[in-house]
Amino acid sequence: MTKATTGCCEPPVHRPATFTAPLTRAFRWLREAYRVSCQRRALLALDAAMLKDLGLSRVDALQEGHKPFWRL
């Protein structure tokens, strides 16, 4: 059996930009939404002194922390 018939040495498939661009944007958006979601959860965990250091009130933190992840 030769390498050409096994398929192990075939060149990688290059998909056109029209296929990969939307996927790339979707993954970037998901990564950013996850990052924001983690930050909002961390904001909710801060105590009053830490919020004061940031110049935020508890109400501000609650409003931001309870936003859905898709609202960046």
N, CA, C and O atoms as a GROMACS GRO file, in nm:
protein
  288
    1MET      N    1   0.084  -0.118   0.000
    1MET     CA    2   0.000   0.000   0.000
    1MET      C    3   0.089   0.125   0.000
    1MET      O    4   0.187   0.132   0.074
    2THR      N    5   0.056   0.221  -0.081
    2THR     CA    6   0.137   0.342  -0.088
    2THR      C    7   0.074   0.450  -0.001
    2THR      O    8  -0.041   0.440   0.039
    3LYS      N    9   0.152   0.551   0.025
    3LYS     CA   10   0.103   0.662   0.108
    3LYS      C   11  -0.014   0.734   0.041
    3LYS      O   12  -0.103   0.785   0.109
    4ALA      N   13  -0.013   0.739  -0.090
    4ALA     CA   14  -0.119   0.810  -0.161
    4ALA      C   15  -0.254   0.741  -0.143
    4ALA      O   16  -0.357   0.808  -0.144
    5THR      N   17  -0.256   0.610  -0.127
    5THR     CA   18  -0.383   0.541  -0.113
    5THR      C   19  -0.433   0.536   0.031
    5THR      O   20  -0.551   0.514   0.054
    6THR      N   21  -0.344   0.558   0.129
    6THR     CA   22  -0.388   0.555   0.269
    6THR      C   23  -0.454   0.684   0.312
    6THR      O   24  -0.533   0.685   0.406
    7GLY      N   25  -0.422   0.794   0.245
    7GLY     CA   26  -0.483   0.922   0.281
    7GLY      C   27  -0.414   0.993   0.395
    7GLY      O   28  -0.460   1.099   0.438
    8CYS      N   29  -0.304   0.939   0.446
    8CYS     CA   30  -0.239   1.001   0.561
    8CYS      C   31  -0.151   1.119   0.523
    8CYS      O   32  -0.115   1.199   0.609
    9CYS      N   33  -0.117   1.131   0.400
    9CYS     CA   34  -0.027   1.239   0.358
    9CYS      C   35  -0.096   1.338   0.264
    9CYS      O   36  -0.029   1.408   0.188
   10GLU      N   37  -0.226   1.343   0.270
   10GLU     CA   38  -0.297   1.437   0.185
   10GLU      C   39  -0.279   1.578   0.237
   10GLU      O   40  -0.270   1.599   0.358
   11PRO      N   41  -0.273   1.674   0.148
   11PRO     CA   42  -0.256   1.813   0.193
   11PRO      C   43  -0.380   1.859   0.269
   11PRO      O   44  -0.489   1.806   0.247
   12PRO      N   45  -0.364   1.956   0.358
   12PRO     CA   46  -0.480   2.005   0.433
   12PRO      C   47  -0.582   2.071   0.341
   12PRO      O   48  -0.546   2.128   0.237
   13VAL      N   49  -0.705   2.063   0.379
   13VAL     CA   50  -0.811   2.124   0.300
   13VAL      C   51  -0.819   2.272   0.337
   13VAL      O   52  -0.832   2.307   0.454
   14HIS      N   53  -0.810   2.356   0.237
   14HIS     CA   54  -0.822   2.500   0.260
   14HIS      C   55  -0.961   2.543   0.219
   14HIS      O   56  -0.996   2.538   0.101
   15ARG      N   57  -1.038   2.585   0.315
   15ARG     CA   58  -1.174   2.629   0.286
   15ARG      C   59  -1.171   2.776   0.245
   15ARG      O   60  -1.087   2.853   0.292
   16PRO      N   61  -1.261   2.814   0.161
   16PRO     CA   62  -1.264   2.955   0.120
   16PRO      C   63  -1.297   3.046   0.237
   16PRO      O   64  -1.359   3.004   0.334
   17ALA      N   65  -1.256   3.170   0.226
   17ALA     CA   66  -1.278   3.267   0.333
   17ALA      C   67  -1.426   3.286   0.363
   17ALA      O   68  -1.463   3.325   0.474
   18THR      N   69  -1.510   3.259   0.266
   18THR     CA   70  -1.654   3.277   0.289
   18THR      C   71  -1.707   3.178   0.391
   18THR      O   72  -1.811   3.203   0.453
   19PHE      N   73  -1.639   3.067   0.411
   19PHE     CA   74  -1.680   2.967   0.509
   19PHE      C   75  -1.617   2.994   0.646
   19PHE      O   76  -1.685   2.986   0.748
   20THR      N   77  -1.490   3.028   0.647
   20THR     CA   78  -1.420   3.042   0.775
   20THR      C   79  -1.444   3.177   0.843
   20THR      O   80  -1.439   3.185   0.965
   21ALA      N   81  -1.470   3.281   0.768
   21ALA     CA   82  -1.486   3.414   0.828
   21ALA      C   83  -1.605   3.419   0.925
   21ALA      O   84  -1.588   3.468   1.037
   22PRO      N   85  -1.722   3.370   0.888
   22PRO     CA   86  -1.834   3.374   0.984
   22PRO      C   87  -1.807   3.288   1.108
   22PRO      O   88  -1.845   3.326   1.219
   23LEU      N   89  -1.742   3.173   1.089
   23LEU     CA   90  -1.709   3.090   1.204
   23LEU      C   91  -1.611   3.160   1.297
   23LEU      O   92  -1.625   3.154   1.419
   24THR      N   93  -1.514   3.225   1.239
   24THR     CA   94  -1.415   3.298   1.318
   24THR      C   95  -1.482   3.408   1.398
   24THR      O   96  -1.454   3.426   1.516
   25ARG      N   97  -1.571   3.482   1.333
   25ARG     CA   98  -1.644   3.589   1.404
   25ARG      C   99  -1.730   3.532   1.515
   25ARG      O  100  -1.739   3.590   1.623
   26ALA      N  101  -1.794   3.420   1.490
   26ALA     CA  102  -1.880   3.358   1.591
   26ALA      C  103  -1.799   3.314   1.712
   26ALA      O  104  -1.839   3.336   1.826
   27PHE      N  105  -1.685   3.251   1.688
   27PHE     CA  106  -1.601   3.207   1.800
   27PHE      C  107  -1.544   3.326   1.876
   27PHE      O  108  -1.532   3.320   1.999
   28ARG      N  109  -1.508   3.432   1.808
   28ARG     CA  110  -1.459   3.552   1.876
   28ARG      C  111  -1.568   3.612   1.964
   28ARG      O  112  -1.542   3.653   2.077
   29TRP      N  113  -1.692   3.617   1.910
   29TRP     CA  114  -1.803   3.671   1.988
   29TRP      C  115  -1.830   3.584   2.111
   29TRP      O  116  -1.853   3.637   2.220
   30LEU      N  117  -1.829   3.453   2.094
   30LEU     CA  118  -1.850   3.362   2.207
   30LEU      C  119  -1.742   3.379   2.314
   30LEU      O  120  -1.772   3.380   2.433
   31ARG      N  121  -1.618   3.392   2.270
   31ARG     CA  122  -1.508   3.410   2.365
   31ARG      C  123  -1.525   3.541   2.441
   31ARG      O  124  -1.503   3.545   2.562
   32GLU      N  125  -1.563   3.648   2.371
   32GLU     CA  126  -1.583   3.777   2.437
   32GLU      C  127  -1.703   3.772   2.532
   32GLU      O  128  -1.697   3.827   2.642
   33ALA      N  129  -1.812   3.707   2.490
   33ALA     CA  130  -1.929   3.696   2.576
   33ALA      C  131  -1.897   3.617   2.702
   33ALA      O  132  -1.943   3.651   2.811
   34TYR      N  133  -1.818   3.512   2.689
   34TYR     CA  134  -1.778   3.433   2.806
   34TYR      C  135  -1.691   3.516   2.900
   34TYR      O  136  -1.707   3.510   3.022
   35ARG      N  137  -1.599   3.593   2.843
   35ARG     CA  138  -1.510   3.678   2.925
   35ARG      C  139  -1.593   3.781   3.002
   35ARG      O  140  -1.570   3.802   3.122
   36VAL      N  141  -1.688   3.844   2.935
   36VAL     CA  142  -1.773   3.944   3.002
   36VAL      C  143  -1.858   3.878   3.109
   36VAL      O  144  -1.876   3.935   3.217
   37SER      N  145  -1.910   3.760   3.081
   37SER     CA  146  -1.991   3.688   3.179
   37SER      C  147  -1.910   3.657   3.305
   37SER      O  148  -1.959   3.672   3.416
   38CYS      N  149  -1.787   3.615   3.288
   38CYS     CA  150  -1.699   3.587   3.403
   38CYS      C  151  -1.672   3.715   3.483
   38CYS      O  152  -1.670   3.712   3.606
   39GLN      N  153  -1.650   3.825   3.415
   39GLN     CA  154  -1.625   3.951   3.483
   39GLN      C  155  -1.748   3.996   3.562
   39GLN      O  156  -1.736   4.049   3.672
   40ARG      N  157  -1.865   3.975   3.504
   40ARG     CA  158  -1.988   4.015   3.574
   40ARG      C  159  -2.011   3.929   3.698
   40ARG      O  160  -2.056   3.980   3.801
   41ARG      N  161  -1.980   3.801   3.689
   41ARG     CA  162  -1.993   3.715   3.808
   41ARG      C  163  -1.895   3.759   3.916
   41ARG      O  164  -1.928   3.759   4.034
   42ALA      N  165  -1.775   3.795   3.876
   42ALA     CA  166  -1.675   3.842   3.972
   42ALA      C  167  -1.719   3.974   4.035
   42ALA      O  168  -1.696   3.997   4.154
   43LEU      N  169  -1.781   4.060   3.956
   43LEU     CA  170  -1.831   4.187   4.009
   43LEU      C  171  -1.937   4.165   4.116
   43LEU      O  172  -1.940   4.235   4.217
   44LEU      N  173  -2.022   4.067   4.094
   44LEU     CA  174  -2.126   4.036   4.194
   44LEU      C  175  -2.067   3.982   4.324
   44LEU      O  176  -2.130   3.992   4.429
   45ALA      N  177  -1.948   3.925   4.316
   45ALA     CA  178  -1.886   3.865   4.434
   45ALA      C  179  -1.808   3.967   4.518
   45ALA      O  180  -1.764   3.934   4.628
   46LEU      N  181  -1.792   4.089   4.469
   46LEU     CA  182  -1.714   4.189   4.542
   46LEU      C  183  -1.792   4.240   4.663
   46LEU      O  184  -1.915   4.252   4.660
   47ASP      N  185  -1.718   4.271   4.769
   47ASP     CA  186  -1.785   4.328   4.887
   47ASP      C  187  -1.792   4.481   4.873
   47ASP      O  188  -1.741   4.538   4.777
   48ALA      N  189  -1.857   4.544   4.970
   48ALA     CA  190  -1.883   4.688   4.963
   48ALA      C  191  -1.755   4.770   4.955
   48ALA      O  192  -1.750   4.870   4.882
   49ALA      N  193  -1.652   4.730   5.028
   49ALA     CA  194  -1.526   4.806   5.027
   49ALA      C  195  -1.459   4.799   4.889
   49ALA      O  196  -1.406   4.899   4.840
   50MET      N  197  -1.462   4.682   4.828
   50MET     CA  198  -1.401   4.668   4.695
   50MET      C  199  -1.478   4.748   4.591
   50MET      O  200  -1.420   4.810   4.502
   51LEU      N  201  -1.611   4.746   4.602
   51LEU     CA  202  -1.692   4.824   4.509
   51LEU      C  203  -1.664   4.973   4.526
   51LEU      O  204  -1.658   5.047   4.428
   52LYS      N  205  -1.648   5.016   4.650
   52LYS     CA  206  -1.618   5.157   4.677
   52LYS      C  207  -1.485   5.196   4.615
   52LYS      O  208  -1.471   5.305   4.561
   53ASP      N  209  -1.386   5.105   4.622
   53ASP     CA  210  -1.256   5.132   4.559
   53ASP      C  211  -1.270   5.151   4.408
   53ASP      O  212  -1.195   5.228   4.348
   54LEU      N  213  -1.366   5.082   4.348
   54LEU     CA  214  -1.389   5.095   4.204
   54LEU      C  215  -1.481   5.212   4.170
   54LEU      O  216  -1.498   5.247   4.053
   55GLY      N  217  -1.539   5.273   4.272
   55GLY     CA  218  -1.630   5.384   4.250
   55GLY      C  219  -1.768   5.339   4.208
   55GLY      O  220  -1.840   5.412   4.139
   56LEU      N  221  -1.806   5.219   4.249
   56LEU     CA  222  -1.937   5.164   4.213
   56LEU      C  223  -2.021   5.143   4.338
   56LEU      O  224  -1.968   5.116   4.446
   57SER      N  225  -2.151   5.156   4.322
   57SER     CA  226  -2.242   5.123   4.431
   57SER      C  227  -2.287   4.978   4.414
   57SER      O  228  -2.264   4.917   4.309
   58ARG      N  229  -2.350   4.924   4.515
   58ARG     CA  230  -2.403   4.788   4.506
   58ARG      C  231  -2.510   4.781   4.397
   58ARG      O  232  -2.520   4.681   4.326
   59VAL      N  233  -2.588   4.886   4.383
   59VAL     CA  234  -2.692   4.890   4.280
   59VAL      C  235  -2.630   4.884   4.141
   59VAL      O  236  -2.678   4.811   4.054
   60ASP      N  237  -2.522   4.961   4.120
   60ASP     CA  238  -2.452   4.958   3.991
   60ASP      C  239  -2.400   4.817   3.960
   60ASP      O  240  -2.414   4.767   3.849
   61ALA      N  241  -2.342   4.755   4.062
   61ALA     CA  242  -2.287   4.621   4.045
   61ALA      C  243  -2.397   4.520   4.014
   61ALA      O  244  -2.379   4.433   3.929
   62LEU      N  245  -2.510   4.533   4.082
   62LEU     CA  246  -2.621   4.440   4.057
   62LEU      C  247  -2.679   4.458   3.917
   62LEU      O  248  -2.712   4.361   3.850
   63GLN      N  249  -2.691   4.584   3.874
   63GLN     CA  250  -2.743   4.610   3.740
   63GLN      C  251  -2.651   4.551   3.634
   63GLN      O  252  -2.698   4.487   3.539
   64GLU      N  253  -2.523   4.572   3.648
   64GLU     CA  254  -2.428   4.520   3.550
   64GLU      C  255  -2.416   4.369   3.561
   64GLU      O  256  -2.409   4.299   3.460
   65GLY      N  257  -2.414   4.318   3.682
   65GLY     CA  258  -2.393   4.176   3.703
   65GLY      C  259  -2.508   4.088   3.658
   65GLY      O  260  -2.487   3.970   3.629
   66HIS      N  261  -2.627   4.143   3.652
   66HIS     CA  262  -2.743   4.064   3.612
   66HIS      C  263  -2.780   4.079   3.464
   66HIS      O  264  -2.882   4.026   3.420
   67LYS      N  265  -2.698   4.151   3.388
   67LYS     CA  266  -2.723   4.160   3.245
   67LYS      C  267  -2.697   4.024   3.182
   67LYS      O  268  -2.608   3.951   3.226
   68PRO      N  269  -2.773   3.989   3.081
   68PRO     CA  270  -2.747   3.861   3.012
   68PRO      C  271  -2.614   3.867   2.935
   68PRO      O  272  -2.568   3.974   2.897
   69PHE      N  273  -2.554   3.752   2.914
   69PHE     CA  274  -2.421   3.747   2.854
   69PHE      C  275  -2.419   3.805   2.712
   69PHE      O  276  -2.314   3.852   2.667
   70TRP      N  277  -2.531   3.803   2.641
   70TRP     CA  278  -2.530   3.850   2.503
   70TRP      C  279  -2.533   4.003   2.493
   70TRP      O  280  -2.515   4.058   2.384
   71ARG      N  281  -2.555   4.071   2.605
   71ARG     CA  282  -2.546   4.217   2.605
   71ARG      C  283  -2.406   4.258   2.645
   71ARG      O  284  -2.374   4.270   2.764
   72LEU      N  285  -2.323   4.277   2.547
   72LEU     CA  286  -2.185   4.313   2.574
   72LEU      C  287  -2.181   4.461   2.594
   72LEU      O  288  -2.074   4.517   2.619
   0.00000   0.00000   0.00000
